[in-house]
Structure formats: structure tokens, C-alpha cells
Amino acid sequence: MLDTGAFVAGLEYAAQVEATVLGKPSSAYFAAACEALDADPGMTWMVGDDLESDIAGAQGTGLRTVLVRTGKFRPDAVERARTQPDGIVSSIGQLPEWLEAHL
């Protein structure tokens, strides 16, 4: 099964240029989001369910992070990961209460 990486590599080869990837976990992606929102990265929170693309990507740009135990969340991945979120919640519905308790 092919993912987007194979197509990007093929297009780079055919065009003889290196692509600029702007999706997660690229820091350019998170920086562009902060710029579009006129948000200070240090005051901005990323809430997601993927340690690599959501949490590590956002932290690489200076955002604070909360991991949600839904979707791609795997407890064993959190235990093994070098990157750790600032917090973990079971559902997005718990986020306001978590933020109130931890800010």
C-alpha cells in the first residue's frame, strides 16, 4: 500500500526539485497556524491523538500539548515515546476541566 511519501518522491524526481512538506508534524505547519491565528506559540495548545504528528510536531514549534485517549492513542506508545505531552485526557470533553486544574 502506497502512502503520500512515495508520490512526493516520484514528483521530486520527475521535477528535479525538493518538495517542501507543510503537513503535520512539520514545524512550518504549526508556525503557519499560529501566524494565521496571530497566536504566540508559547501560549497556544495543540490537542491531538497522535504522539508523532500532533504532540511532537507542536512541541517542536513551542506549543503546549494535550494528548487525547481516542483515535490513534496507544498507551504503550506513550510509555516508549521520548516526547511526552503536557497532559493526557480521556476525551475532548475533559479538556476544559483539565486546563482549569493545570493552568
C-alpha positions in Angstrom: 0.0 0.0 0.0 1.5 3.4 -1.0 1.2 6.5 1.1 1.9 10.1 0.1 5.6 9.8 0.6 6.0 7.6 -2.5 4.1 10.1 -4.6 6.2 13.0 -3.2 9.4 11.2 -4.0 8.2 10.5 -7.6 7.2 14.1 -8.1 10.5 15.3 -6.7 12.4 13.0 -9.1 10.3 14.0 -12.1 10.5 17.7 -11.4 14.1 17.6 -10.2 13.3 19.8 -7.1 13.0 19.0 -3.4 9.4 19.3 -2.1 8.6 21.4 1.0 6.3 19.4 3.2 3.8 21.6 5.1 1.7 19.0 6.9 2.0 17.7 10.4 4.5 17.2 12.0 6.4 19.9 10.1 7.2 22.9 12.3 6.3 25.1 9.3 2.7 23.7 9.6 2.4 24.7 13.2 4.1 28.0 12.7 1.8 28.9 9.9 -1.3 28.0 12.0 0.0 30.3 14.8 0.7 33.1 12.4 -2.8 32.7 10.8 -4.4 32.9 14.3 -2.0 35.7 15.4 -1.1 33.3 18.3 2.0 33.2 20.4 3.2 29.6 20.2 4.1 29.6 23.9 0.5 30.5 24.8 -1.0 28.0 22.3 -2.2 24.5 22.9 -2.3 21.6 20.5 -4.8 18.9 21.4 -4.5 15.6 19.4 -4.4 11.9 19.5 -1.1 11.2 17.7 2.2 11.4 19.6 4.4 12.0 16.5 2.4 14.2 14.2 0.3 16.1 16.8 2.4 16.2 20.0 6.0 16.1 18.8 5.2 18.4 15.9 3.6 21.0 18.0 6.2 20.9 20.8 8.9 21.4 18.1 7.3 24.8 17.4 6.9 25.7 21.1 3.3 24.8 21.6 2.0 23.1 24.7 0.2 19.8 24.2 -2.6 17.6 25.4 -2.9 14.0 24.2 -6.4 12.6 23.9 -7.0 8.9 24.5 -9.0 8.4 21.3 -8.3 7.6 17.7 -4.6 6.7 17.3 -3.8 6.8 21.1 -1.9 3.7 22.3 -0.8 3.5 26.0 2.3 1.5 25.1 3.4 4.2 22.6 3.2 6.8 25.3 5.4 4.7 27.6 8.0 4.3 24.9 8.0 7.8 23.5 10.8 10.3 24.1 8.3 13.1 23.5 5.7 13.4 26.3 2.6 15.6 26.2 2.0 18.2 28.9 -1.2 16.4 29.7 -3.4 13.4 28.8 -7.2 13.4 28.9 -9.6 10.6 28.1 -11.9 12.7 25.9 -12.0 16.2 24.5 -14.9 16.8 26.9 -12.5 16.7 29.8 -10.2 19.3 28.3 -11.8 22.4 30.0 -11.6 20.8 33.4 -8.0 19.6 32.8 -6.9 23.1 31.7 -8.6 24.7 34.7 -6.8 22.3 37.1 -3.4 22.7 35.4 -3.0 26.3 34.5 
